[in-house]
Amino acid sequence: MQNIDASAPTIAIIAGEDSGDQLGADLIEALRRRYPQARFVGIGGARMQAQGFESWHDIRELSVMGFVEVLKHLPRLLRLRRTLVARLLKTRPDVVIGIDAPDFNLAVERRLKEAGLRTVHYVSPSVWAWREKRAARIGRSADRVLCLFPMEPAIYAKHGVDARFVGHPLADRFPLVADRVAAREALQLPQEAPVLALLPGSRPSELSRLGQLFIDAAHRVAAAIPGLRVVIPAANPQVHAMLKTMLANGTRDETAPLLLDGHAHEAMMAADMVLLASGTATLEAMLAKRPMVVGYRVAPMSYRIARALNMLKTDIFTLPNILARAEGLPGLPVPELMQDDCTAEKLADATLALFRDSERRGAVVAAFEHLHQALRGDDAHHAADRAATAVAELLEHAHARA
């Protein structure tokens, strides 16, 4: 029987990538309000460490995407997993929380759950997109799954898995009504000019496949819309350098694309339209209430493997469209151009069609307002507070049994 100090539990968190670091930091802050003396250990980044987290490994060791990319790093990841599991079994924290990074975390959680530790998986893998029966396997790894999207717990319930909708933290960060005027003032953009925000990916591997493609599409749109201003927020210094090189041969007048260090949310809120790569940024554009066109290409080998194994179980890919379907909204608000359809010409044509259809843009904004409210949940609590409550219930239940 695992012993718990109810006032000072040891809580292990394993976070992958920058988004996991932010989720972890918010969760630690919310849990500290309940357990001021708690100890937090595991793998986390700078934001988590600023909350007093003791990181045993660099968070960047888990930031690997795609089949081919994971295969190249597999021996190192397996060594890291063995080392981490051994240390957690020795420490025996009161609960282990894996944040995202399912390919790594679920295997760790399963090993620890089999050893009698309580486990939580925060951010459900996309069970609505991949094999739904995966939900049962996730239940063998996690005592509780914390879901960001409202349609997910019902899928887990079919397989007898305890899953809780806690809300999406990004829904708390965006206002229900975005302030375009303030965003343009902050970025020194003219208030009356048409503005297109361009986000071709946040990872170098994405940018190498999509960057020039999206820039070419933006040039096509700019040629058709007089006075268009294009704003490109770079996710990090490496992405900024790559984009700067790609833009070097472009126009250099006052309508040349404005390359920013970060400020993605401000760029979206300043824009009339967003042209972007599929991923979390589509959710951010939705929460900014900006009509968008989405394109994406994965590494050809990863795409062929996914198709050959028949792994993908959905005909739509962007989060706003998936949420709209789950909420029963009519139609799909976001044009999607994937893999072979993701060309500069098709991206530009879809963007121009939406720019020129004000009635359609209004309907898209109304749909996004509905979806934003759904992600916030029915009460006044933030996602991190609900997640902390779900973790605390496990801790307190275990303490009552101890």
Secondary structure as GFF3:
##gff-version 3
##sequence-region A 1 402
A	DSSP	beta_strand	10	15	.	.	.	ID=ss1
A	DSSP	alpha_helix	17	34	.	.	.	ID=ss2
A	DSSP	beta_strand	39	43	.	.	.	ID=ss3
A	DSSP	alpha_helix	46	50	.	.	.	ID=ss4
A	DSSP	beta_strand	54	57	.	.	.	ID=ss5
A	DSSP	three_ten_helix	59	62	.	.	.	ID=ss6
A	DSSP	alpha_helix	67	91	.	.	.	ID=ss7
A	DSSP	beta_strand	95	99	.	.	.	ID=ss8
A	DSSP	alpha_helix	102	114	.	.	.	ID=ss9
A	DSSP	beta_strand	119	122	.	.	.	ID=ss10
A	DSSP	alpha_helix	134	141	.	.	.	ID=ss11
A	DSSP	beta_strand	144	147	.	.	.	ID=ss12
A	DSSP	alpha_helix	152	157	.	.	.	ID=ss13
A	DSSP	beta_strand	163	165	.	.	.	ID=ss14
A	DSSP	alpha_helix	169	173	.	.	.	ID=ss15
A	DSSP	alpha_helix	180	187	.	.	.	ID=ss16
A	DSSP	beta_strand	195	199	.	.	.	ID=ss17
A	DSSP	alpha_helix	204	224	.	.	.	ID=ss18
A	DSSP	beta_strand	229	234	.	.	.	ID=ss19
A	DSSP	alpha_helix	237	247	.	.	.	ID=ss20
A	DSSP	beta_strand	258	261	.	.	.	ID=ss21
A	DSSP	alpha_helix	264	270	.	.	.	ID=ss22
A	DSSP	beta_strand	273	277	.	.	.	ID=ss23
A	DSSP	alpha_helix	280	287	.	.	.	ID=ss24
A	DSSP	beta_strand	292	296	.	.	.	ID=ss25
A	DSSP	alpha_helix	300	308	.	.	.	ID=ss26
A	DSSP	alpha_helix	319	326	.	.	.	ID=ss27
A	DSSP	beta_strand	336	338	.	.	.	ID=ss28
A	DSSP	three_ten_helix	339	341	.	.	.	ID=ss29
A	DSSP	alpha_helix	344	355	.	.	.	ID=ss30
A	DSSP	alpha_helix	358	376	.	.	.	ID=ss31
A	DSSP	alpha_helix	383	401	.	.	.	ID=ss32
###
